[in-house]
Amino acid sequence: MSNRYGTIPIVRATGGLADTVQDYDPATGQGNGFAFQPYEALALYGALVRALEHYHQPASWQGLIQHAMASDHSWDASARRYVELYRLGIKSHESAARNT
């Protein structure tokens, strides 16, 4: 992913991109790129404008780059999330079975 190299993605939040690119929130400093939902030119334009606004604020942009580069999208991280999800599913299934 581009975040590893400090390049900030602008993506339509769909499929795997929706899982890996979190929209940047300047209020919290969270996020690692700019994402938009609707499949519309105006939505892309809005994401581009937001990205350019932060690009022209060097402190904000550098913070975004640092946060993005620290993102962990390795297979190990994905595998841990899947194991957590499966364990949660097992617990939910066991709980439902006890309540029937």
Buried (B, 14 or more C-beta within 10 A) or exposed (E): BEBEEEEBBBBBBEEEBBEBBBBBEBEEEEBBBBBBEEEEEEBBEBBEEBBEEBEEEEEBBEBBBEBBEEBEBEEEEEEEEEEEEEEEEEEEEEEEEEEE
